[in-house]
Amino acid sequence: MGVVYMLAVHNLQNIKDPETTLTLQTLKEYLHSIPHTKSVELLCLDDCSSCDIFIDGEKDPDINSIDDFIDDSIKVYRYDFLLGLQEQPKKIYFNEENIEENVCFSLSVDKKGVSEQVAVEFKDKVYDYTAYFTPTPVYGSLQELIDTKDIYTKAHAR
């Protein structure tokens, strides 16, 4: 019983301190590991210098802001097998005072662990959040992602 308790406490401490292991490659799994009912979202405003966690639509006061995780050079795309990659417009976010703020980046995960179906380009790598139930694939370029998606689409179209 003591061992189970220690493991549970250790995992809760890891949730409260995401900076130790949080990367864009582990982001989807990290978000899914946070207890939630509907969804959990990482929301980065302005220049992306600070990000917050929102659980079921509410900012979690128990999880510290995540600083210097990414910067505003991040780009988000959606893949369509007919149109290819399409850069996504920034989301709209209204704060507690109902004032619109600039969203630099956000990613949400639902209760089943499914994230938004996007690809993220950041610092010469591309992170593919479209994969269900698998670790986030990382590519060296947008073209590598497109080639992989095209091969997968053609193989499943037969």
C-alpha positions as a Markdown table, in Angstrom:
| # | Residue | x | y | z |
|---|---|---|---|---|
| 1 | Met | 0.0 | 0.0 | 0.0 |
| 2 | Gly | 2.8 | 2.4 | 0.8 |
| 3 | Val | 4.5 | 1.8 | -2.5 |
| 4 | Val | 1.3 | 2.6 | -4.4 |
| 5 | Tyr | 0.8 | 5.8 | -2.3 |
| 6 | Met | 4.4 | 6.9 | -3.0 |
| 7 | Leu | 4.0 | 6.4 | -6.8 |
| 8 | Ala | 0.7 | 8.3 | -6.8 |
| 9 | Val | 2.3 | 11.2 | -4.9 |
| 10 | His | 5.3 | 11.2 | -7.2 |
| 11 | Asn | 3.0 | 11.3 | -10.3 |
| 12 | Leu | 1.0 | 14.2 | -8.8 |
| 13 | Gln | 4.2 | 16.1 | -8.1 |
| 14 | Asn | 5.3 | 15.6 | -11.8 |
| 15 | Ile | 2.0 | 17.1 | -12.9 |
| 16 | Lys | 2.6 | 20.2 | -10.8 |
| 17 | Asp | 6.1 | 20.7 | -12.2 |
| 18 | Pro | 5.8 | 20.1 | -16.0 |
| 19 | Glu | 9.0 | 21.9 | -16.8 |
| 20 | Thr | 11.1 | 18.9 | -15.9 |
| 21 | Thr | 10.0 | 16.8 | -18.9 |
| 22 | Leu | 7.7 | 18.9 | -21.0 |
| 23 | Thr | 8.6 | 19.2 | -24.7 |
| 24 | Leu | 6.5 | 19.6 | -27.8 |
| 25 | Gln | 7.0 | 15.8 | -28.3 |
| 26 | Thr | 5.6 | 15.0 | -24.9 |
| 27 | Leu | 3.0 | 17.7 | -24.7 |
| 28 | Lys | 0.0 | 15.6 | -25.8 |
| 29 | Glu | 0.8 | 12.9 | -23.3 |
| 30 | Tyr | 1.4 | 15.4 | -20.6 |
| 31 | Leu | -1.9 | 17.1 | -21.1 |
| 32 | His | -3.7 | 13.8 | -21.1 |
| 33 | Ser | -2.1 | 12.9 | -17.8 |
| 34 | Ile | -3.7 | 15.8 | -16.0 |
| 35 | Pro | -7.0 | 14.7 | -14.5 |
| 36 | His | -9.9 | 16.3 | -16.4 |
| 37 | Thr | -13.5 | 15.6 | -17.2 |
| 38 | Lys | -13.9 | 17.1 | -20.7 |
| 39 | Ser | -10.6 | 18.5 | -21.9 |
| 40 | Val | -7.3 | 20.1 | -20.9 |
| 41 | Glu | -5.6 | 22.8 | -22.8 |
| 42 | Leu | -2.2 | 24.5 | -22.9 |
| 43 | Leu | -2.8 | 28.2 | -23.8 |
| 44 | Cys | 0.1 | 30.5 | -24.7 |
| 45 | Leu | -0.7 | 34.2 | -25.1 |
| 46 | Asp | 1.1 | 37.1 | -26.7 |
| 47 | Asp | 4.7 | 36.1 | -27.6 |
| 48 | Cys | 4.4 | 32.6 | -26.1 |
| 49 | Ser | 6.8 | 33.4 | -23.2 |
| 50 | Ser | 4.3 | 32.1 | -20.7 |
| 51 | Cys | 1.6 | 29.4 | -21.0 |
| 52 | Asp | -1.1 | 28.2 | -18.7 |
| 53 | Ile | -3.1 | 25.0 | -18.3 |
| 54 | Phe | -6.9 | 25.1 | -18.5 |
| 55 | Ile | -8.8 | 22.1 | -17.2 |
| 56 | Asp | -12.4 | 21.8 | -18.5 |
| 57 | Gly | -12.3 | 25.5 | -19.5 |
| 58 | Glu | -10.9 | 26.9 | -16.3 |
| 59 | Lys | -7.4 | 28.1 | -15.6 |
| 60 | Asp | -5.8 | 25.7 | -13.1 |
| 61 | Pro | -4.4 | 27.7 | -10.2 |
| 62 | Asp | -2.5 | 24.7 | -8.9 |
| 63 | Ile | -0.3 | 24.4 | -11.9 |
| 64 | Asn | 2.3 | 27.1 | -12.3 |
| 65 | Ser | 2.6 | 29.0 | -15.6 |
| 66 | Ile | 5.0 | 27.3 | -18.0 |
| 67 | Asp | 7.6 | 29.9 | -19.0 |
| 68 | Asp | 10.0 | 29.9 | -22.0 |
| 69 | Phe | 8.6 | 26.6 | -23.3 |
| 70 | Ile | 8.2 | 27.9 | -26.9 |
| 71 | Asp | 8.3 | 31.3 | -28.7 |
| 72 | Asp | 6.2 | 33.1 | -31.2 |
| 73 | Ser | 8.0 | 31.5 | -34.2 |
| 74 | Ile | 5.8 | 28.5 | -33.8 |
| 75 | Lys | 3.4 | 27.7 | -36.7 |
| 76 | Val | 0.4 | 25.5 | -36.7 |
| 77 | Tyr | -1.0 | 23.6 | -39.7 |
| 78 | Arg | -3.8 | 21.3 | -40.6 |
| 79 | Tyr | -3.2 | 18.5 | -43.2 |
| 80 | Asp | -5.8 | 17.9 | -45.8 |
| 81 | Phe | -5.0 | 15.1 | -48.3 |
| 82 | Leu | -6.5 | 17.2 | -51.2 |
| 83 | Leu | -5.1 | 20.6 | -50.2 |
| 84 | Gly | -2.0 | 19.6 | -48.4 |
| 85 | Leu | -0.8 | 21.6 | -45.4 |
| 86 | Gln | -2.9 | 24.7 | -44.5 |
| 87 | Glu | -1.6 | 27.2 | -41.9 |
| 88 | Gln | -4.1 | 27.6 | -39.2 |
| 89 | Pro | -5.3 | 31.1 | -38.1 |
| 90 | Lys | -4.7 | 32.0 | -34.5 |
| 91 | Lys | -7.5 | 31.1 | -32.1 |
| 92 | Ile | -9.6 | 33.8 | -30.3 |
| 93 | Tyr | -9.4 | 33.9 | -26.5 |
| 94 | Phe | -11.3 | 36.2 | -24.1 |
| 95 | Asn | -9.9 | 36.5 | -20.6 |
| 96 | Glu | -11.9 | 36.8 | -17.3 |
| 97 | Glu | -12.6 | 40.5 | -18.0 |
| 98 | Asn | -14.0 | 39.5 | -21.4 |
| 99 | Ile | -11.1 | 41.2 | -23.2 |
| 100 | Glu | -9.7 | 39.6 | -26.3 |
| 101 | Glu | -6.1 | 38.5 | -26.0 |
| 102 | Asn | -3.6 | 37.3 | -28.7 |
| 103 | Val | -3.2 | 33.6 | -28.7 |
| 104 | Cys | 0.3 | 32.5 | -29.8 |
| 105 | Phe | -0.3 | 28.8 | -29.5 |
| 106 | Ser | -2.8 | 26.4 | -27.9 |
| 107 | Leu | -3.3 | 22.6 | -27.9 |
| 108 | Ser | -6.1 | 20.8 | -26.2 |
| 109 | Val | -6.6 | 17.1 | -25.5 |
| 110 | Asp | -10.0 | 15.5 | -24.8 |
| 111 | Lys | -10.8 | 12.9 | -22.2 |
| 112 | Lys | -9.9 | 10.1 | -24.5 |
| 113 | Gly | -6.5 | 11.5 | -25.2 |
| 114 | Val | -7.3 | 12.8 | -28.7 |
| 115 | Ser | -5.7 | 16.2 | -29.5 |
| 116 | Glu | -6.5 | 18.8 | -32.1 |
| 117 | Gln | -5.6 | 17.4 | -35.5 |
| 118 | Val | -2.7 | 19.7 | -36.2 |
| 119 | Ala | 1.0 | 19.7 | -37.1 |
| 120 | Val | 3.3 | 22.1 | -35.3 |
| 121 | Glu | 6.5 | 23.5 | -36.8 |
| 122 | Phe | 9.0 | 24.8 | -34.3 |
| 123 | Lys | 12.8 | 25.2 | -34.5 |
| 124 | Asp | 13.4 | 23.0 | -37.6 |
| 125 | Lys | 11.1 | 20.2 | -36.4 |
| 126 | Val | 7.5 | 19.3 | -37.1 |
| 127 | Tyr | 5.4 | 17.6 | -34.4 |
| 128 | Asp | 2.4 | 15.6 | -35.7 |
| 129 | Tyr | -0.5 | 15.7 | -33.3 |
| 130 | Thr | -2.8 | 13.9 | -35.7 |
| 131 | Ala | -1.8 | 10.4 | -34.6 |
| 132 | Tyr | -4.3 | 8.8 | -32.3 |
| 133 | Phe | -3.1 | 6.8 | -29.2 |
| 134 | Thr | 0.6 | 6.9 | -30.2 |
| 135 | Pro | 3.5 | 9.1 | -29.2 |
| 136 | Thr | 3.8 | 12.3 | -31.1 |
| 137 | Pro | 5.8 | 11.7 | -34.3 |
| 138 | Val | 8.5 | 14.2 | -35.1 |
| 139 | Tyr | 9.7 | 15.1 | -38.6 |
| 140 | Gly | 12.7 | 17.0 | -39.8 |
| 141 | Ser | 10.7 | 19.2 | -42.2 |
| 142 | Leu | 7.2 | 20.0 | -43.4 |
| 143 | Gln | 7.9 | 18.1 | -46.6 |
| 144 | Glu | 8.8 | 15.0 | -44.7 |
| 145 | Leu | 5.4 | 15.2 | -42.9 |
| 146 | Ile | 3.6 | 15.7 | -46.2 |
| 147 | Asp | 5.4 | 12.8 | -47.8 |
| 148 | Thr | 4.5 | 10.5 | -44.9 |
| 149 | Lys | 0.9 | 11.6 | -44.9 |
| 150 | Asp | 0.7 | 11.1 | -48.7 |
| 151 | Ile | 2.1 | 7.6 | -48.4 |
| 152 | Tyr | -0.3 | 6.7 | -45.6 |
| 153 | Thr | -3.3 | 8.2 | -47.5 |
| 154 | Lys | -2.4 | 6.3 | -50.7 |
| 155 | Ala | -1.8 | 3.0 | -48.9 |
| 156 | His | -5.3 | 3.2 | -47.2 |
| 157 | Ala | -7.1 | 4.4 | -50.3 |
| 158 | Arg | -6.5 | 1.0 | -52.0 |
